[in-house]
Amino acid sequence: MGAQRDNVQGLQGGGLNASHGSLDYSFCFGYSEYSVLEEGLVSLFKTRVTEYLGIEYPIIGAAMGYVSLSDFTAAVSDAGGLGLLPATTYASTEDLRQEIRKVRKLTDKPFGINIGLLARQPGRVEQEMEIAIEERVPVVETAARSPEPFIPYIERLKRAGIKVMHKCATVRHALSAEQYGAELVTIVGFEAGGRPSADEVTTMVLIPRAADLLRIPLIAGGGIGNARGFVAAMALGAEGVAIGTRFLATHECAVHPRLKELLIQSKETDTIIVQRSTRGPLRVLRNPHAQRVLEMENRSASLEELLPMYSGQRSKHACETGEGLDEALLGCGEAVGLINSVVSVKELIAEIVTGARAIYERLKTD
Ligand SMILES: Cc1cc2nc3c(=O)[nH]c(=O)nc-3n(C[C@H](O)[C@H](O)[C@H](O)COP(=O)(O)O)c2cc1C
């Protein structure tokens, strides 16, 4: 253990502060020998993630472009988790500001915005961060690339009292995010909907690897859709979970009922990876459009041919109207196999919490 701790400090330059506020978690987190389960229910639901973010349960409603809007974000936060509004959804930063204000009207609980660091227009990322400061958004999650070029902004956010999280899909990117000032980090495994890593490592291995090396709190994402997944992630060394795909089939998520029905009918084998050769892998629902895209990519179709097929407008239209569900790329993870009903966000979070308690009780008996 001592050798491992030295190794961790060596990797990180040895200078990082492991102070976790009023609670002493130093004995139970960050090192794989210490399962959270050994610490009991207090540690299962009260972690550095809940403490840092000021939330009741360590459950993050992962940002999902065009579908996790203010209603959804507020519902997750109101149910005791943390809702994250994806800034990428909004055509203008003013629209983003208005949506943040809507969340505020719906809940007085902490929430966040997700900022993709690959700018669509020059200066857009910086403007989104300014809005977070002006609107006193409690949490900012960065994603999509290294936060290194934005270190001065990250420091400004933190000085403004905003908690800064980063989301990535590899252990090395999590370590660099920690070095560049992120206070919490989410790592998503290859099962995840959206953009998993080209390294193709799954949550089951990524999380314990990262838990051994990181000092900041770790949130696990990718393939988590119920109480079993929640408890498993915590046992792997995470201090919270980020859930995307399973939340698609909730009443508050801005997805057309026809798509929610399609998700219920889909199995864990009904997703495929596209865009391996271009902008990085994207996990989507297996439908005729996705199959066509894959065939085109396999025969090295030109970017000119592919770009209209990738169009985010097709996906937006399908999600909003339930039309053209076979003609769009629909972001979706393997956890789609775990969806068997449409419930409210509150019901889903309550189910996870109650189920986790029951699993914990079962596991702790001899
Ligand atoms: C429909 C959909 C849209 C997504 N959009 C975004 C996005 O705009 N920004 C982002 O950082 N991640 C996005 N993601 C990824 C999620 O935030 C999260 O990392 C992922 O869903 C977690 O894995 P899971 O789907 O297995 O729960 C999206 C995922 C889905 C399913």
The ligand as a Gaussian input file, in Angstrom:
#p B3LYP/6-31G(d) Opt

LIG

0 1
 C      -28.080000      10.838000     -26.798000
 C      -26.781000      11.188000     -26.145000
 C      -26.250000      12.457000     -26.312000
 C      -25.055000      12.810000     -25.687000
 N      -24.580000      14.097000     -25.823000
 C      -23.460000      14.473000     -25.139000
 C      -23.021000      15.834000     -25.187000
 O      -23.625000      16.700000     -25.822000
 N      -21.897000      16.157000     -24.499000
 C      -21.208000      15.220000     -23.765000
 O      -20.192000      15.558000     -23.146000
 N      -21.613000      13.929000     -23.706000
 C      -22.716000      13.539000     -24.357000
 N      -23.166000      12.246000     -24.276000
 C      -22.451000      11.291000     -23.390000
 C      -23.047000      11.276000     -21.988000
 O      -22.881000      12.527000     -21.370000
 C      -22.397000      10.191000     -21.098000
 O      -20.988000      10.340000     -21.107000
 C      -22.767000       8.769000     -21.511000
 O      -24.097000       8.714000     -21.950000
 C      -22.587000       7.813000     -20.334000
 O      -22.727000       6.474000     -20.728000
 P      -24.138000       5.694000     -20.796000
 O      -24.799000       6.205000     -22.019000
 O      -23.735000       4.273000     -20.921000
 O      -24.904000       5.990000     -19.565000
 C      -24.358000      11.857000     -24.904000
 C      -24.888000      10.571000     -24.740000
 C      -26.098000      10.230000     -25.343000
 C      -26.648000       8.842000     -25.119000

